[in-house]
Amino acid sequence: MNQQTQHEEEEENLPEMTFWDHLEALRWMLIRCFIAIGILVIGSFAFIPWLFKHVIMAPCRTDFFLYRFLAKISSWIPLAPDDFDKPFNVNIINIRLPSQFFLQVSLSFWLALLVAFPYIVFEIWRFVCPALYTNERRGTERAFIFGTVMFFLGCFVGYSLVFPLTLRFLYTYQISPDITNQLSLDSYMSNFLMLVFMMGIIFELPLLSALLSKLGLLNRSFFKKYRKHAIVVLLLVAAIITPSSDPFTLTAVFLPIYILWELSAFLVKPAPKEEDS
């Protein structure tokens, strides 16, 4: 008797859970997740002022690490924009009385959700694990880990690359020199959260492609057939995300998204032989 057969027999001998057992397990999973998020929200509330000053507001200043990096390479690469060595400072105003308090509360929640994300994924994994065979558990575990890593990587790219370039272009853009840009706190935060979390979701594209491939709905021939179309669409997406006029900034946003496309093509199953012929 091999090890796989032994595992399958052990799984068959496990007591089958009823509908109410599953419901009870789901209830306790949600309770543990809400408790974890609640504790982190309370702990994060006192940490938000430091985080807001040194992390969230960092792209508003000239010394942001991306601006300093682009200022250095602007003298090496002709296509790189040459205005990153100029002083840059975003003045943010608050026009609603309770905005700052409610912002601190909402940021505490988002920070808690971000920190608790791996634990929530672990709880979901532990909930679905009993219904899976051993080989399915290994594949699902790798998918959860990969999805978590890609989500955080996408949020990092959104924070360190996409949002700063978008902010710098739109804040310095003027249709007339008679108009002075003033950025409200609500507008800044809505764009910040949208771009950062949107990139986190976009970076789940390889995982989604792998799952669709496992279900037999997607294979590598799709990426081969529509690669040229994808390049055009991804360039448009990059231009919408960061509406800059210089090719360097457009390329800097386009490349991470295109790498995701190629990674997705690598993770899906090869095309059937009849499609290759």
Phi, psi and omega in degrees: 000120180281172185293324181294318178296322178297318178298318182294322178292322178295322180291325179291332181277352179291142179296135181283132181278139177279174178301320181288330175294317177297319180296321178292320177296320178295320180298314180290329176296315179295321179297315180296321179294316180294322178296316180298315179294319179298316179296318181291326177298315180295316179292328183284335186302318180285340183272344187299316180304318178293317180297320181295318183287315189265343183242301186292319181273357183301321178294352180276356185240157183296331185277011176299140190299327179292319180295319179294322179293315180292329177294326179289317184276353180296334179275348181261325184250120183298326183282348182288140178296144185255016182257008181281348175271359178275151178300139181220125179210128181260123176265116182254133180243153177249124184249000178236131187304312185272006189299317186293321179293311181293332176295317178297322178294313182293322177295326176299320179293313181296320178295317178298319179295322179293315181291324183278355184305312177299322179293321178297319177298320178297319179295320177296318178298317181293331180287317183274345185303315182299339182272000185249152171283171185300313181293326177291325179297317180297316180293319180292322179297316178296323180295318179297315181295315180297317180296321179295314180297317182293325179296313179294323177296320178295319177298322178294317178296320178297319181286317189272343185233302189291308183295314180300319180293321177295315180299313184295319181292310185291326182287328181268352181284136180224127174280337177208139178293348179280350183254127178257129180284131172231125186256126179279156180299317181296319180295318180299312185289324180295318177291322179300307182294321182296312184290320182294310182285332176295319177293326175299320179288320180299325181287357173273002181302316177299320179295317178299319179296319179296320179292319178295325177293321179296329178277356179083015183263352185210139173218179189292338180296330178298314182290326178290320183289321187252022182297315180295320177296321181295322180299317179295314181296317181292327175295320177294319178298316179296323179291327178287317180297314180233090186284057180267154182269346183269143184292333181296312180296320178298318180293322181297328178274326183291319186301312178300322181291321179292324176298323176298320178299313181292324177295321177298319179296327180288327186276340182278167182287149176297159180290147175301156185298326180293336179277334180283333183284000000 
